[in-house]
Amino acid sequence: MIGLNKKTYRKKNSFMNDFTKNITQALFNQDKINDLLRHEIQQAVNDMLESELTAFLGYDPYARNGWNTGNSRNGAYFRKIDTQFGSIEVQVPRDRNGMFHQHTLPDYKQHTDLLEDMVIKLYSKGVTTREIANLIEKMYGSHYSPAQVSNISKQMIPKVEAYHKRKLSDKFFCVYLDTTYIPLRRETFEREAVYIAIGIKPNGHKEVIDYCIAPSENIEVWTALLQ
């Protein structure tokens, strides 16, 4: 085995560092991370809309107790909403009697910070069932009865839990960790860190493994996210 002198080693090490940096920059930039977050928000909003209609009708899709109730699901229409991560297209469900009026999306606006704020908090790793219920209450409490709000929470809790427990690919080429800062509503709007772990498959396909929010970046949060 041929050894490397210090000068050669430094050159090789510098080359590998540059190579790794260039590969990382080629795989990811802020636009690509935004694309992944946009996809996650789109799916979450669709889940919320379906949960809202289920609570309104009082029965799950295809459930027997929905027979002969006088109202039923009646397809959906598409609507575009602008987010800070890009435009999303969601499916707004309809009921056959035309009585359902959703309150997940704003009526006449194409953009709402409240919706993004809600989704990011709702699906953040570590959120408790109590916190989920409180978030649902804040969003829908003025529009539905306590029983209906409770039903929306019951619909959303297993969906949030399933998101964090879903089966991931066992063939990630590498895992990319990044932090992006976005404004989230607390008492006031504050920029908080969103920690995101992204898996890259051998074919280049990227998948959000999980994410969480925290006031600032630190190693303890990364450790908890990757557990």
N, C-alpha and C positions, 0 to 999 in steps of 0.2 A: 504494500500500500504506500503510495507516494504522499508524503506530508506536504503541508502548505506553509510557506513562510508567512510572517505577519502581514507583509505588504499584499501578498496575493490573497490572504484570508480577508483582509479589510476590503479589497476590491470585490471579492466574491460576495461578502456579506452585504456590502453596499448595493450591489447589483440585485441581490435577492430582496432587499428591503424596497428598492425602487420597483422591482417586478411585482411584489405583493401590493404595493400602494397603487400601481397602475391598474392591476387586475381589479382591485376593490373599486377604484373610481370608475372603471369600465362597467362593472356589474351594477353599481349603485350610484345614483345621485339623488338629489332631493325630489326631482320629478318622479322617479321610479318609486320612491318610498311613498309619495303622495298617492300614486296610482294604487298601491296596495291598500293604503288606509281608506281611499275612496271606495274601493271594492268592499271592504269590511263594513263601512258605514251604509252602503247601499243594501247589503244583505240584512243588516240589523234593522234598518227602517222598514224593509219589507216584512220582517218578522213582527215588528211592532204594529204595523197596519193590520196584519192577519189576526193578531191577538186582540186588537181593538174591535174588529168585526165579530170575532167569536164572542167577546164579552157582550156586545150589543145584541146579537142574536140569542145568546144564552145556551149555545150548544156547539160542540166541536164539529169540524167537517166530517160528513158521512155518519154522524152519530144517529142512532135510532130515536133518541129523544127529540130530534129535530123534525121528525116526520109530523105532518099535519099541524105545524105551528102557525101556518099562515104566512111565513116568510122564509126565504132561503138565500143562499149565495147566488150571485149572478155575474160571474166573471170579474173582470177588472179593466181599468184603463191605465195607460202609461202617462207618467208626469215627470218632467225634469225639474230638479232642484239644484241650485248652485251651492257648493260648499267650499271651504277654504282649501280643500284638497282636489277640487275639480267638480265637474257636473256629474250628478248621478241620475239614473232613470229608474223610477220605482213603479211598482204595480199597485194602484189604489183599488182595493176590492169594492164591489158593489153588492147591494141586496136587491132582491127581485121587486120589492115594493117601493124602492127608491127612498126609503126613510133613513138610511144610514148616512150620517155626515161625519167623516173622520176628523179627528182633532190632533193627529200626529204631525201633519204638515200645515203650514200657514195657508190661509184661504187665498190670498191674492198676491203673495210675494213669492219670488223665486229663490230667496235666500233667507235663512234664519240661523243665527248663532246658537239659539236655544236648542235646536234639534241636534246639532253636532255635539254640543256640550252634554246633552242627555245621553246620546249613544256612547260617547267615549267613556263617560263615568259608568254607565250601565254594564258595559262589557269589559271593563278593566279587571285584570286578575286581582283576586283578593276581595272583591266586593261581596258583602254579606247579603243574605236574603232580606234582612231588615232594611239595608240600604237600598236594595232593589225596590222594595215596597214603597219606601219614602220617595224615591225618584219617580215612580209611577204615580204616586199620589200628587206630587207637585205638578206633573204634566197633565193629568187627566181629572184631578179631583174636582175642578170647577165645572166639568162637563158631564160627569156621570155620577150615578148613585154610589154610595160606599160599597155596595155589593158588586157592582160592575167594575169598580176600580180594583177591588180585591180579585175579581176574576181575571182582569188584565195581568195583575201581578202573578197569579197562579199560572197563566199562560207563558209569561216571560221568564220566570225563574228557571224552569227546566231548560229553556232554550239557551240562557246564559251559561248555566252549568254544563250543558252539552258542548257548548263552544270551547270551554276550557278543558274538557275531558275528551274531546274528539280524537280519533285515531289519526296520527300524523304519519307522513311518509317515513319509511325506515331506510331511505336511500338518499339522505341529504349529503351533498358534496361538501358543504360547509354551512355554518350558521353565522349570520351577519347581525351584529348588535349595533343599534343606533339610538340616539335620543333626539327628539324634535320638540321644540317649545311652542305651545299653542295657548291662546287665552281661554281659560275656563272660569265659569262663574262660581265664586264662593260668596262672600259678602259683597265683593266687588269683582270685576274682571281682573284676573291675575294670570300671568304666563306661567304655566307649569310644564314640567318635563314629562313627555310621553316616552317611556322606554319600550322599544319594540325589538323583538327577536324574529329574524326572518331566515327561513331555511332555503337553501339553494340546491335544487336537484341536479343530477348529472346532465340532464338535457337543458339546463338553464332556467327551468321554470322556478318561480319564486313563490313562497307560501308564508303567510304570517303564522308563526308558531304561537305567539302570545304577546300581550302588551300590558302595561300597567302605567298608572300616573303617580307622580310624586312632586312635591314642591321644588326639589332640586336634585341634581344628579349625584349619586353616591354608589359605592360598591355594594352596600348592603341590599339596595333595591335590585341590582343586577343579579345578585345571588339568589334572592327570593324568586325572581322571575324565572330563572333557569332551573329551579328545583322541580 
